[in-house]
């Protein structure tokens, strides 16, 4: 039940992000649900592999490269989902940062 609630709240957060940033576009709540699922899937399976593979770059940048990896997860999700579009990589970077902050706040609120 908790996972379902987090999924719905993350989809709502994506819809809110699209209202804040004109570079992000969603075609309804169904696309938001699918986007939240794909982003979560990427963060669970793809992100850890990328973090390990880019560890030297991450260490040299003092961890700042992790923001790029998060933006890539966001960008790739938009490439896979019809109805979720991101205009520029800078929009993906800002969107992933705000989406991550929302995730931290959501996890702390649900604990």
SEVOTOR-328363 format. One record per atom (N, C-alpha, C, O): residue number from 1; residue in three letters; y, z, x. Coordinates in nm, 2 decimals. Atoms other than C-alpha are relative to their C-alpha. Example, Ala and Ser with C-alpha at 12.3 -4.5 7.8 and 13.67 -1.06 7.14 Angstrom:
BEGIN
[1, "Ala", [-0.12, 0.00, 0.09]]
[1, "Ala", [-0.45, 0.78, 1.23]]
[1, "Ala", [0.12, 0.00, 0.09]]
[1, "Ala", [0.12, 0.07, 0.19]]
[2, "Ser", [-0.11, 0.00, -0.09]]
[2, "Ser", [-0.11, 0.71, 1.37]]
[2, "Ser", [0.11, 0.08, -0.08]]
[2, "Ser", [0.22, 0.09, -0.03]]
% end
This chain:
BEGIN
[1, "Unk", [-0.12, 0.00, 0.08]]
[1, "Unk", [0.00, 0.00, 0.00]]
[1, "Unk", [0.13, 0.00, 0.09]]
[1, "Unk", [0.22, -0.07, 0.06]]
[2, "Unk", [-0.11, -0.01, -0.09]]
[2, "Unk", [0.23, 0.09, 0.28]]
[2, "Unk", [0.03, -0.14, 0.07]]
[2, "Unk", [0.15, -0.17, 0.09]]
[3, "Unk", [-0.02, 0.13, -0.06]]
[3, "Unk", [0.17, -0.25, 0.45]]
[3, "Unk", [0.06, -0.10, -0.09]]
[3, "Unk", [0.14, -0.18, -0.05]]
[4, "Unk", [-0.05, 0.10, 0.10]]
[4, "Unk", [0.24, -0.44, 0.13]]
[4, "Unk", [0.15, 0.03, -0.02]]
[4, "Unk", [0.23, -0.06, -0.03]]
[5, "Unk", [-0.14, -0.04, 0.02]]
[5, "Unk", [0.57, -0.24, 0.09]]
[5, "Unk", [0.08, -0.05, 0.12]]
[5, "Unk", [0.19, -0.10, 0.10]]
[6, "Unk", [-0.07, 0.05, -0.12]]
[6, "Unk", [0.67, -0.32, 0.45]]
[6, "Unk", [0.02, -0.15, 0.00]]
[6, "Unk", [0.12, -0.20, 0.04]]
[7, "Unk", [0.00, 0.15, 0.01]]
[7, "Unk", [0.59, -0.69, 0.40]]
[7, "Unk", [0.11, -0.04, -0.10]]
[7, "Unk", [0.19, -0.14, -0.07]]
[8, "Unk", [-0.10, 0.04, 0.10]]
[8, "Unk", [0.81, -0.71, 0.09]]
[8, "Unk", [0.14, 0.04, 0.05]]
[8, "Unk", [0.23, -0.04, 0.03]]
[9, "Unk", [-0.13, -0.04, -0.05]]
[9, "Unk", [1.09, -0.52, 0.25]]
[9, "Unk", [0.05, -0.08, 0.11]]
[9, "Unk", [0.17, -0.11, 0.13]]
[10, "Unk", [-0.03, 0.09, -0.11]]
[10, "Unk", [1.08, -0.74, 0.56]]
[10, "Unk", [0.04, -0.14, -0.06]]
[10, "Unk", [0.13, -0.20, -0.01]]
[11, "Unk", [-0.04, 0.13, 0.06]]
[11, "Unk", [1.10, -1.05, 0.33]]
[11, "Unk", [0.14, 0.02, -0.06]]
[11, "Unk", [0.22, -0.07, -0.05]]
[12, "Unk", [-0.13, -0.02, 0.05]]
[12, "Unk", [1.40, -0.90, 0.16]]
[12, "Unk", [0.11, 0.01, 0.11]]
[12, "Unk", [0.22, -0.04, 0.10]]
[13, "Unk", [-0.09, 0.00, -0.12]]
[13, "Unk", [1.56, -0.83, 0.50]]
[13, "Unk", [0.03, -0.14, 0.05]]
[13, "Unk", [0.14, -0.17, 0.09]]
[14, "Unk", [-0.03, 0.13, -0.04]]
[14, "Unk", [1.51, -1.19, 0.59]]
[14, "Unk", [0.10, -0.07, -0.09]]
[14, "Unk", [0.18, -0.15, -0.05]]
[15, "Unk", [-0.10, 0.06, 0.10]]
[15, "Unk", [1.69, -1.30, 0.27]]
[15, "Unk", [0.14, 0.06, 0.03]]
[15, "Unk", [0.23, -0.02, 0.01]]
[16, "Unk", [-0.13, -0.06, -0.03]]
[16, "Unk", [1.97, -1.06, 0.36]]
[16, "Unk", [0.06, -0.06, 0.12]]
[16, "Unk", [0.18, -0.09, 0.13]]
[17, "Unk", [-0.05, 0.06, -0.13]]
[17, "Unk", [1.99, -1.20, 0.71]]
[17, "Unk", [0.06, -0.14, -0.03]]
[17, "Unk", [0.15, -0.18, 0.04]]
[18, "Unk", [-0.05, 0.13, 0.03]]
[18, "Unk", [2.03, -1.55, 0.56]]
[18, "Unk", [0.13, 0.00, -0.07]]
[18, "Unk", [0.21, -0.09, -0.06]]
[19, "Unk", [-0.13, -0.01, 0.06]]
[19, "Unk", [2.33, -1.43, 0.36]]
[19, "Unk", [0.10, 0.04, 0.11]]
[19, "Unk", [0.22, 0.00, 0.09]]
[20, "Unk", [-0.10, -0.04, -0.11]]
[20, "Unk", [2.49, -1.28, 0.68]]
[20, "Unk", [0.02, -0.11, 0.10]]
[20, "Unk", [0.14, -0.13, 0.15]]
[21, "Unk", [-0.01, 0.10, -0.11]]
[21, "Unk", [2.42, -1.57, 0.92]]
[21, "Unk", [-0.02, -0.14, -0.07]]
[21, "Unk", [-0.12, -0.17, -0.12]]
[22, "Unk", [0.01, 0.14, 0.06]]
[22, "Unk", [2.50, -1.93, 0.80]]
[22, "Unk", [-0.10, -0.09, 0.07]]
[22, "Unk", [-0.13, -0.20, 0.02]]
[23, "Unk", [0.09, 0.08, -0.08]]
[23, "Unk", [2.26, -2.06, 1.07]]
[23, "Unk", [-0.14, 0.02, -0.05]]
[23, "Unk", [-0.23, -0.06, -0.01]]
[24, "Unk", [0.13, -0.02, 0.05]]
[24, "Unk", [1.96, -1.92, 0.89]]
[24, "Unk", [-0.01, -0.04, -0.15]]
[24, "Unk", [0.09, -0.01, -0.23]]
[25, "Unk", [0.01, 0.05, 0.14]]
[25, "Unk", [1.84, -2.07, 0.56]]
[25, "Unk", [-0.15, 0.02, -0.05]]
[25, "Unk", [-0.24, -0.02, 0.01]]
[26, "Unk", [0.12, -0.02, 0.07]]
[26, "Unk", [1.56, -1.97, 0.32]]
[26, "Unk", [0.00, -0.06, -0.13]]
[26, "Unk", [0.10, -0.06, -0.20]]
[27, "Unk", [0.01, 0.07, 0.14]]
[27, "Unk", [1.44, -2.15, 0.01]]
[27, "Unk", [-0.08, 0.09, -0.09]]
[27, "Unk", [-0.19, 0.06, -0.14]]
[28, "Unk", [0.06, -0.09, 0.10]]
[28, "Unk", [1.36, -1.85, -0.21]]
[28, "Unk", [-0.08, 0.11, 0.06]]
[28, "Unk", [-0.10, 0.12, 0.18]]
[29, "Unk", [0.07, -0.12, -0.04]]
[29, "Unk", [1.16, -1.53, -0.20]]
[29, "Unk", [-0.14, -0.04, 0.05]]
[29, "Unk", [-0.19, 0.03, 0.14]]
[30, "Unk", [0.13, 0.04, -0.05]]
[30, "Unk", [0.82, -1.71, -0.15]]
[30, "Unk", [0.01, -0.04, 0.14]]
[30, "Unk", [-0.08, -0.01, 0.22]]
[31, "Unk", [-0.02, 0.04, -0.14]]
[31, "Unk", [0.95, -1.87, 0.17]]
[31, "Unk", [0.02, 0.12, 0.09]]
[31, "Unk", [-0.02, 0.13, 0.20]]
[32, "Unk", [-0.03, -0.12, -0.07]]
[32, "Unk", [1.08, -1.53, 0.27]]
[32, "Unk", [-0.13, 0.08, 0.03]]
[32, "Unk", [-0.15, 0.14, 0.14]]
[33, "Unk", [0.12, -0.07, -0.01]]
[33, "Unk", [0.74, -1.37, 0.21]]
[33, "Unk", [-0.09, -0.06, 0.11]]
[33, "Unk", [-0.15, 0.00, 0.19]]
[34, "Unk", [0.08, 0.07, -0.10]]
[34, "Unk", [0.56, -1.64, 0.41]]
[34, "Unk", [0.06, 0.02, 0.14]]
[34, "Unk", [-0.01, 0.03, 0.24]]
[35, "Unk", [-0.07, -0.01, -0.13]]
[35, "Unk", [0.82, -1.62, 0.69]]
[35, "Unk", [-0.03, 0.14, 0.06]]
[35, "Unk", [-0.05, 0.16, 0.18]]
[36, "Unk", [0.02, -0.13, -0.04]]
[36, "Unk", [0.78, -1.24, 0.71]]
[36, "Unk", [-0.14, 0.02, 0.05]]
[36, "Unk", [-0.17, 0.09, 0.15]]
[37, "Unk", [0.14, -0.01, -0.04]]
[37, "Unk", [0.40, -1.28, 0.73]]
[37, "Unk", [-0.02, -0.07, 0.13]]
[37, "Unk", [-0.09, -0.02, 0.22]]
[38, "Unk", [0.02, 0.08, -0.12]]
[38, "Unk", [0.42, -1.55, 1.00]]
[38, "Unk", [0.06, 0.07, 0.12]]
[38, "Unk", [0.01, 0.08, 0.23]]
[39, "Unk", [-0.07, -0.07, -0.11]]
[39, "Unk", [0.67, -1.35, 1.21]]
[39, "Unk", [-0.08, 0.12, 0.04]]
[39, "Unk", [-0.10, 0.15, 0.16]]
[40, "Unk", [0.09, -0.12, -0.03]]
[40, "Unk", [0.45, -1.04, 1.18]]
[40, "Unk", [-0.12, -0.04, 0.08]]
[40, "Unk", [-0.17, 0.03, 0.17]]
[41, "Unk", [0.12, 0.06, -0.07]]
[41, "Unk", [0.15, -1.25, 1.28]]
[41, "Unk", [0.02, -0.03, 0.14]]
[41, "Unk", [-0.05, 0.00, 0.24]]
[42, "Unk", [-0.03, 0.03, -0.13]]
[42, "Unk", [0.32, -1.39, 1.58]]
[42, "Unk", [0.03, 0.12, 0.09]]
[42, "Unk", [-0.01, 0.12, 0.20]]
[43, "Unk", [-0.03, -0.12, -0.08]]
[43, "Unk", [0.45, -1.05, 1.69]]
[43, "Unk", [-0.13, 0.08, 0.03]]
[43, "Unk", [-0.13, 0.15, 0.13]]
[44, "Unk", [0.12, -0.08, -0.02]]
[44, "Unk", [0.10, -0.91, 1.66]]
[44, "Unk", [-0.09, -0.07, 0.10]]
[44, "Unk", [-0.15, -0.01, 0.19]]
[45, "Unk", [0.09, 0.07, -0.08]]
[45, "Unk", [-0.09, -1.19, 1.84]]
[45, "Unk", [0.06, -0.08, 0.12]]
[45, "Unk", [0.01, -0.08, 0.23]]
[46, "Unk", [-0.06, 0.09, -0.11]]
[46, "Unk", [0.14, -1.43, 2.04]]
[46, "Unk", [0.09, 0.08, 0.09]]
[46, "Unk", [0.09, 0.05, 0.21]]
[47, "Unk", [-0.10, -0.07, -0.08]]
[47, "Unk", [0.41, -1.19, 2.16]]
[47, "Unk", [-0.06, 0.07, 0.11]]
[47, "Unk", [-0.01, 0.07, 0.23]]
[48, "Unk", [0.06, -0.07, -0.12]]
[48, "Unk", [0.18, -0.97, 2.37]]
[48, "Unk", [-0.04, -0.09, 0.11]]
[48, "Unk", [-0.03, -0.05, 0.23]]
[49, "Unk", [0.05, 0.10, -0.10]]
[49, "Unk", [0.04, -1.27, 2.55]]
[49, "Unk", [0.12, -0.05, 0.08]]
[49, "Unk", [0.12, -0.06, 0.20]]
[50, "Unk", [-0.12, 0.05, -0.07]]
[50, "Unk", [0.39, -1.40, 2.62]]
[50, "Unk", [0.07, 0.10, 0.09]]
[50, "Unk", [0.12, 0.07, 0.19]]
[51, "Unk", [-0.06, -0.11, -0.08]]
[51, "Unk", [0.51, -1.06, 2.74]]
[51, "Unk", [-0.07, 0.01, 0.13]]
[51, "Unk", [-0.01, 0.03, 0.24]]
[52, "Unk", [0.07, -0.01, -0.12]]
[52, "Unk", [0.23, -1.05, 2.99]]
[52, "Unk", [0.02, -0.12, 0.09]]
[52, "Unk", [0.04, -0.10, 0.22]]
[53, "Unk", [-0.02, 0.12, -0.08]]
[53, "Unk", [0.28, -1.41, 3.11]]
[53, "Unk", [0.13, 0.00, 0.06]]
[53, "Unk", [0.15, -0.06, 0.17]]
[54, "Unk", [-0.14, 0.00, -0.06]]
[54, "Unk", [0.65, -1.36, 3.16]]
[54, "Unk", [0.05, 0.13, 0.06]]
[54, "Unk", [0.16, 0.15, 0.07]]
[55, "Unk", [-0.03, -0.13, -0.06]]
[55, "Unk", [0.63, -1.02, 3.31]]
[55, "Unk", [0.10, -0.01, 0.12]]
[55, "Unk", [0.19, 0.07, 0.13]]
[56, "Unk", [-0.10, 0.01, -0.11]]
[56, "Unk", [0.80, -1.13, 3.64]]
[56, "Unk", [0.14, -0.03, -0.04]]
[56, "Unk", [0.24, 0.03, 0.01]]
[57, "Unk", [-0.13, 0.03, 0.05]]
[57, "Unk", [1.09, -1.28, 3.46]]
[57, "Unk", [0.06, 0.12, -0.07]]
[57, "Unk", [0.18, 0.14, -0.06]]
[58, "Unk", [-0.05, -0.12, 0.08]]
[58, "Unk", [1.12, -0.98, 3.23]]
[58, "Unk", [0.04, 0.11, 0.10]]
[58, "Unk", [0.15, 0.17, 0.08]]
[59, "Unk", [-0.04, -0.11, -0.10]]
[59, "Unk", [1.13, -0.74, 3.53]]
[59, "Unk", [0.12, -0.04, 0.07]]
[59, "Unk", [0.21, 0.04, 0.10]]
[60, "Unk", [-0.12, 0.04, -0.07]]
[60, "Unk", [1.39, -0.95, 3.71]]
[60, "Unk", [0.12, 0.01, -0.09]]
[60, "Unk", [0.23, 0.03, -0.04]]
[61, "Unk", [-0.12, -0.01, 0.09]]
[61, "Unk", [1.61, -0.96, 3.40]]
[61, "Unk", [0.02, 0.14, -0.06]]
[61, "Unk", [0.10, 0.16, -0.15]]
[62, "Unk", [-0.01, -0.14, 0.05]]
[62, "Unk", [1.56, -0.58, 3.35]]
[62, "Unk", [-0.03, 0.01, -0.15]]
[62, "Unk", [0.03, 0.09, -0.22]]
[63, "Unk", [0.04, -0.01, 0.13]]
[63, "Unk", [1.39, -0.64, 3.02]]
[63, "Unk", [0.07, -0.09, -0.10]]
[63, "Unk", [0.03, -0.10, -0.22]]
[64, "Unk", [-0.08, 0.08, 0.09]]
[64, "Unk", [1.65, -0.87, 2.87]]
[64, "Unk", [-0.07, -0.13, -0.05]]
[64, "Unk", [-0.04, -0.19, -0.15]]
[65, "Unk", [0.08, 0.12, 0.04]]
[65, "Unk", [1.40, -1.16, 2.86]]
[65, "Unk", [-0.08, 0.02, -0.13]]
[65, "Unk", [-0.12, -0.07, -0.20]]
[66, "Unk", [0.07, -0.03, 0.12]]
[66, "Unk", [1.22, -0.98, 2.58]]
[66, "Unk", [0.08, -0.04, -0.13]]
[66, "Unk", [0.02, -0.08, -0.23]]
[67, "Unk", [-0.08, 0.05, 0.11]]
[67, "Unk", [1.51, -1.08, 2.35]]
[67, "Unk", [-0.03, -0.15, -0.02]]
[67, "Unk", [-0.03, -0.20, -0.13]]
[68, "Unk", [0.04, 0.14, 0.01]]
[68, "Unk", [1.43, -1.44, 2.43]]
[68, "Unk", [-0.13, -0.02, -0.06]]
[68, "Unk", [-0.15, -0.11, -0.15]]
[69, "Unk", [0.13, 0.01, 0.05]]
[69, "Unk", [1.07, -1.39, 2.35]]
[69, "Unk", [0.00, 0.03, -0.15]]
[69, "Unk", [-0.06, -0.04, -0.23]]
[70, "Unk", [-0.01, -0.03, 0.14]]
[70, "Unk", [1.16, -1.23, 2.01]]
[70, "Unk", [0.07, -0.12, -0.07]]
[70, "Unk", [0.03, -0.15, -0.18]]
[71, "Unk", [-0.06, 0.11, 0.06]]
[71, "Unk", [1.39, -1.52, 1.94]]
[71, "Unk", [-0.09, -0.12, -0.01]]
[71, "Unk", [-0.09, -0.20, -0.11]]
[72, "Unk", [0.10, 0.11, 0.00]]
[72, "Unk", [1.11, -1.77, 2.02]]
[72, "Unk", [-0.10, 0.03, -0.12]]
[72, "Unk", [-0.13, -0.07, -0.19]]
[73, "Unk", [0.08, -0.03, 0.12]]
[73, "Unk", [0.89, -1.59, 1.76]]
[73, "Unk", [0.06, -0.04, -0.13]]
[73, "Unk", [0.00, -0.10, -0.22]]
[74, "Unk", [-0.08, 0.03, 0.12]]
[74, "Unk", [1.16, -1.63, 1.50]]
[74, "Unk", [0.01, -0.15, -0.01]]
[74, "Unk", [-0.01, -0.21, -0.12]]
[75, "Unk", [-0.02, 0.14, 0.00]]
[75, "Unk", [1.22, -1.99, 1.60]]
[75, "Unk", [-0.13, -0.08, -0.03]]
[75, "Unk", [-0.12, -0.17, -0.11]]
[76, "Unk", [0.13, 0.07, 0.02]]
[76, "Unk", [0.85, -2.09, 1.60]]
[76, "Unk", [-0.04, 0.02, -0.15]]
[76, "Unk", [-0.10, -0.07, -0.21]]
[77, "Unk", [0.03, -0.02, 0.14]]
[77, "Unk", [0.81, -1.93, 1.26]]
[77, "Unk", [0.08, -0.10, -0.09]]
[77, "Unk", [0.02, -0.15, -0.19]]
[78, "Unk", [-0.08, 0.10, 0.08]]
[78, "Unk", [1.09, -2.15, 1.12]]
[78, "Unk", [-0.05, -0.14, 0.02]]
[78, "Unk", [-0.04, -0.22, -0.07]]
[79, "Unk", [0.05, 0.13, -0.02]]
[79, "Unk", [0.93, -2.45, 1.27]]
[79, "Unk", [-0.13, -0.03, -0.08]]
[79, "Unk", [-0.16, -0.14, -0.12]]
[80, "Unk", [0.13, 0.01, 0.07]]
[80, "Unk", [0.60, -2.38, 1.09]]
[80, "Unk", [0.02, 0.00, -0.15]]
[80, "Unk", [-0.06, -0.06, -0.23]]
[81, "Unk", [-0.02, -0.03, 0.14]]
[81, "Unk", [0.74, -2.28, 0.75]]
[81, "Unk", [0.10, -0.10, -0.06]]
[81, "Unk", [0.22, -0.10, -0.02]]
[82, "Unk", [-0.09, 0.08, 0.07]]
[82, "Unk", [0.89, -2.53, 0.52]]
[82, "Unk", [0.08, 0.09, -0.10]]
[82, "Unk", [0.02, 0.16, -0.17]]
[83, "Unk", [-0.08, -0.09, 0.09]]
[83, "Unk", [1.18, -2.36, 0.34]]
[83, "Unk", [0.06, 0.11, 0.08]]
[83, "Unk", [0.14, 0.19, 0.03]]
[84, "Unk", [-0.06, -0.10, -0.09]]
[84, "Unk", [1.28, -2.14, 0.64]]
[84, "Unk", [0.05, -0.08, 0.12]]
[84, "Unk", [-0.03, -0.14, 0.20]]
[85, "Unk", [-0.06, 0.08, -0.11]]
[85, "Unk", [1.52, -2.31, 0.88]]
[85, "Unk", [0.10, 0.08, 0.08]]
[85, "Unk", [0.17, 0.17, 0.03]]
[86, "Unk", [-0.10, -0.06, -0.09]]
[86, "Unk", [1.73, -2.20, 1.18]]
[86, "Unk", [0.07, -0.12, 0.07]]
[86, "Unk", [0.01, -0.21, 0.12]]
[87, "Unk", [-0.09, 0.11, -0.05]]
[87, "Unk", [2.02, -2.42, 1.29]]
[87, "Unk", [0.00, -0.01, 0.15]]
[87, "Unk", [-0.03, -0.12, 0.21]]
[88, "Unk", [-0.01, 0.00, -0.15]]
[88, "Unk", [2.05, -2.32, 1.66]]
[88, "Unk", [-0.08, 0.12, 0.05]]
[88, "Unk", [-0.11, 0.22, -0.02]]
[89, "Unk", [0.07, -0.11, -0.07]]
[89, "Unk", [1.87, -2.10, 1.91]]
[89, "Unk", [0.08, 0.13, 0.00]]
[89, "Unk", [0.02, 0.24, -0.01]]
[90, "Unk", [-0.08, -0.12, 0.00]]
[90, "Unk", [2.16, -1.86, 1.91]]
[90, "Unk", [-0.01, 0.07, -0.13]]
[90, "Unk", [0.00, 0.19, -0.14]]
[91, "Unk", [0.02, -0.06, 0.13]]
[91, "Unk", [2.11, -1.81, 1.54]]
[91, "Unk", [-0.14, 0.07, 0.00]]
[91, "Unk", [-0.15, 0.18, -0.07]]
[92, "Unk", [0.13, -0.06, -0.01]]
[92, "Unk", [1.74, -1.73, 1.61]]
[92, "Unk", [0.01, 0.13, 0.08]]
[92, "Unk", [-0.05, 0.23, 0.05]]
[93, "Unk", [-0.02, -0.12, -0.08]]
[93, "Unk", [1.85, -1.48, 1.88]]
[93, "Unk", [0.07, 0.11, -0.08]]
[93, "Unk", [0.02, 0.22, -0.08]]
[94, "Unk", [-0.07, -0.10, 0.08]]
[94, "Unk", [2.09, -1.30, 1.65]]
[94, "Unk", [-0.09, 0.04, -0.12]]
[94, "Unk", [-0.10, 0.16, -0.14]]
[95, "Unk", [0.09, -0.04, 0.11]]
[95, "Unk", [1.85, -1.31, 1.36]]
[95, "Unk", [-0.12, 0.08, 0.04]]
[95, "Unk", [-0.15, 0.18, -0.03]]
[96, "Unk", [0.11, -0.08, -0.04]]
[96, "Unk", [1.56, -1.18, 1.56]]
[96, "Unk", [0.05, 0.14, 0.04]]
[96, "Unk", [-0.03, 0.24, 0.03]]
[97, "Unk", [-0.05, -0.13, -0.04]]
[97, "Unk", [1.78, -0.90, 1.70]]
[97, "Unk", [0.02, 0.09, -0.13]]
[97, "Unk", [-0.02, 0.21, -0.13]]
[98, "Unk", [-0.02, -0.08, 0.12]]
[98, "Unk", [1.89, -0.79, 1.35]]
[98, "Unk", [-0.13, 0.03, -0.08]]
[98, "Unk", [-0.14, 0.14, -0.13]]
[99, "Unk", [0.13, -0.02, 0.06]]
[99, "Unk", [1.54, -0.83, 1.21]]
[99, "Unk", [-0.08, 0.11, 0.07]]
[99, "Unk", [-0.15, 0.19, 0.00]]
[100, "Unk", [0.07, -0.11, -0.08]]
[100, "Unk", [1.40, -0.61, 1.49]]
[100, "Unk", [0.07, 0.13, -0.03]]
[100, "Unk", [-0.01, 0.23, -0.05]]
[101, "Unk", [-0.06, -0.12, 0.03]]
[101, "Unk", [1.66, -0.35, 1.42]]
[101, "Unk", [-0.04, 0.05, -0.14]]
[101, "Unk", [-0.06, 0.17, -0.16]]
[102, "Unk", [0.04, -0.03, 0.14]]
[102, "Unk", [1.57, -0.36, 1.05]]
[102, "Unk", [-0.15, 0.06, 0.01]]
[102, "Unk", [-0.18, 0.16, -0.06]]
[103, "Unk", [0.14, -0.04, -0.01]]
[103, "Unk", [1.20, -0.32, 1.15]]
[103, "Unk", [-0.01, 0.14, 0.05]]
[103, "Unk", [-0.09, 0.22, 0.01]]
[104, "Unk", [0.00, -0.13, -0.06]]
[104, "Unk", [1.28, -0.01, 1.36]]
[104, "Unk", [0.04, 0.10, -0.11]]
[104, "Unk", [-0.02, 0.21, -0.12]]
[105, "Unk", [-0.05, -0.09, 0.11]]
[105, "Unk", [1.48, 0.15, 1.07]]
[105, "Unk", [-0.11, 0.01, -0.11]]
[105, "Unk", [-0.13, 0.12, -0.16]]
[106, "Unk", [0.11, 0.00, 0.11]]
[106, "Unk", [1.20, 0.06, 0.82]]
[106, "Unk", [-0.12, 0.09, 0.05]]
[106, "Unk", [-0.16, 0.17, -0.03]]
[107, "Unk", [0.11, -0.08, -0.05]]
[107, "Unk", [0.93, 0.21, 1.04]]
[107, "Unk", [0.03, 0.15, 0.00]]
[107, "Unk", [-0.05, 0.23, -0.03]]
[108, "Unk", [-0.04, -0.14, 0.00]]
[108, "Unk", [1.12, 0.53, 1.09]]
[108, "Unk", [0.02, 0.06, -0.14]]
[108, "Unk", [-0.01, 0.18, -0.16]]
[109, "Unk", [-0.02, -0.05, 0.14]]
[109, "Unk", [1.20, 0.56, 0.72]]
[109, "Unk", [-0.13, 0.02, -0.07]]
[109, "Unk", [-0.15, 0.11, -0.15]]
[110, "Unk", [0.13, -0.01, 0.06]]
[110, "Unk", [0.84, 0.51, 0.62]]
[110, "Unk", [-0.09, 0.10, 0.06]]
[110, "Unk", [-0.20, 0.13, 0.01]]
[111, "Unk", [0.08, -0.10, -0.07]]
[111, "Unk", [0.70, 0.76, 0.87]]
[111, "Unk", [0.02, 0.14, -0.06]]
[111, "Unk", [-0.04, 0.24, -0.01]]
% end
